[in-house]
């Protein structure tokens, strides 16, 4: 299954801060109504937050739960929610999620997390098994100049609770 990635385009107008870009994972493009695509989007936000230090865990818990709801057999999602719960001090709930991850995938990191018995230890974060291509030219030209505030973005809920 192909995975989505972002490709940056050119500025829409000179001296404009608007950019054309697209998310691609197939000829049809990204489709949020596809549960696989939506689950990946939610889990990506949760994992990015963990990799950035674990900010706004209650919001990221909602994202990880949304991914599990859409793809209940996804070990990576169960491991991720386990890490979020662990960091919130919900160790028993976390261990249950780690156990589910190990049942679904015998990966060593999942086994390690499922065997944790000291809340002072940190579980191992597992990222997506693929790498997302980055448009280096776009990043070097525009990312350092933009006003996008990652902590503010991560603080926002990304799950519609309706």
NORSULBEL-V205631 format. One record per pair of residues at least 6 apart in sequence whose ideal C-beta (glycine too) atoms are under 7 Angstrom apart, sorted by the first residue. I is the first residue (numbers start at 1). J is the second residue. D is the distance in Angstrom with one decimal. If there is no record, write none. Layout:
BEGIN
{{I | J | D} {I | J | D}}
END
This chain:
BEGIN
{{1 | 36 | 6.9} {2 | 25 | 4.9} {2 | 26 | 5.4} {3 | 25 | 5.6} {3 | 40 | 6.8} {3 | 130 | 5.3} {4 | 23 | 5.2} {4 | 24 | 6.6} {4 | 25 | 3.6} {4 | 30 | 5.1} {4 | 37 | 6.5} {4 | 40 | 6.5} {5 | 24 | 6.3} {5 | 132 | 4.7} {5 | 133 | 5.2} {6 | 21 | 6.0} {6 | 23 | 5.5} {7 | 21 | 6.4} {7 | 22 | 5.9} {7 | 24 | 6.2} {7 | 135 | 6.0} {8 | 19 | 6.3} {8 | 21 | 5.0} {8 | 135 | 4.3} {8 | 138 | 3.4} {9 | 19 | 6.0} {9 | 20 | 3.6} {9 | 21 | 5.2} {10 | 20 | 6.4} {11 | 18 | 6.9} {11 | 19 | 6.0} {12 | 18 | 4.6} {12 | 19 | 6.8} {12 | 20 | 5.8} {22 | 29 | 6.9} {23 | 29 | 6.7} {23 | 30 | 4.0} {25 | 37 | 6.8} {30 | 37 | 5.6} {31 | 37 | 5.4} {32 | 38 | 5.0} {32 | 41 | 7.0} {35 | 70 | 4.2} {35 | 71 | 6.5} {36 | 71 | 6.7} {38 | 70 | 5.6} {39 | 67 | 4.3} {39 | 70 | 4.0} {39 | 71 | 4.4} {39 | 74 | 6.8} {39 | 77 | 6.9} {42 | 63 | 4.3} {42 | 66 | 4.4} {42 | 67 | 4.4} {42 | 158 | 6.5} {42 | 159 | 6.9} {43 | 63 | 6.9} {43 | 64 | 6.4} {43 | 67 | 4.0} {43 | 76 | 6.8} {43 | 77 | 5.4} {43 | 80 | 6.0} {45 | 60 | 6.8} {45 | 63 | 4.9} {45 | 158 | 5.4} {46 | 60 | 4.3} {46 | 63 | 4.4} {46 | 64 | 4.4} {46 | 80 | 5.3} {46 | 84 | 6.7} {47 | 80 | 5.8} {47 | 127 | 5.8} {49 | 55 | 5.6} {49 | 56 | 6.4} {49 | 60 | 4.5} {49 | 154 | 5.0} {50 | 83 | 5.9} {50 | 125 | 5.2} {51 | 125 | 6.4} {51 | 127 | 7.0} {52 | 150 | 6.7} {54 | 87 | 5.2} {55 | 151 | 6.0} {55 | 154 | 5.1} {56 | 154 | 5.0} {56 | 155 | 4.8} {57 | 84 | 5.3} {57 | 87 | 5.8} {57 | 88 | 5.5} {59 | 155 | 6.7} {59 | 156 | 6.9} {59 | 157 | 5.0} {59 | 158 | 7.0} {60 | 84 | 5.6} {61 | 81 | 6.7} {61 | 84 | 4.9} {62 | 157 | 6.1} {62 | 159 | 4.2} {63 | 158 | 5.4} {63 | 159 | 6.0} {64 | 77 | 6.1} {64 | 80 | 5.0} {64 | 81 | 3.9} {64 | 84 | 5.8} {65 | 81 | 6.4} {66 | 159 | 4.8} {67 | 74 | 6.8} {67 | 77 | 4.3} {68 | 74 | 7.0} {68 | 77 | 4.8} {68 | 78 | 6.5} {68 | 81 | 6.3} {71 | 77 | 6.2} {73 | 104 | 6.0} {75 | 101 | 4.4} {75 | 104 | 3.8} {75 | 105 | 3.6} {75 | 110 | 6.2} {76 | 126 | 6.1} {78 | 97 | 4.8} {78 | 100 | 4.5} {78 | 101 | 4.1} {78 | 104 | 6.7} {79 | 98 | 6.5} {79 | 101 | 4.1} {79 | 110 | 5.5} {79 | 113 | 6.3} {79 | 126 | 5.6} {81 | 97 | 5.1} {82 | 94 | 4.5} {82 | 97 | 3.5} {82 | 98 | 4.4} {82 | 101 | 6.6} {82 | 113 | 6.1} {82 | 123 | 6.6} {83 | 123 | 4.8} {83 | 125 | 6.0} {85 | 93 | 4.8} {85 | 94 | 3.9} {85 | 97 | 6.4} {86 | 94 | 3.9} {86 | 123 | 5.3} {91 | 119 | 5.2} {95 | 114 | 6.8} {98 | 110 | 6.5} {98 | 113 | 4.3} {98 | 114 | 4.0} {99 | 114 | 5.2} {101 | 110 | 4.3} {102 | 110 | 4.7} {102 | 111 | 5.6} {102 | 114 | 4.7} {109 | 124 | 4.3} {109 | 126 | 5.0} {112 | 124 | 5.6} {113 | 123 | 4.3} {113 | 124 | 5.9} {116 | 123 | 6.1}}
END
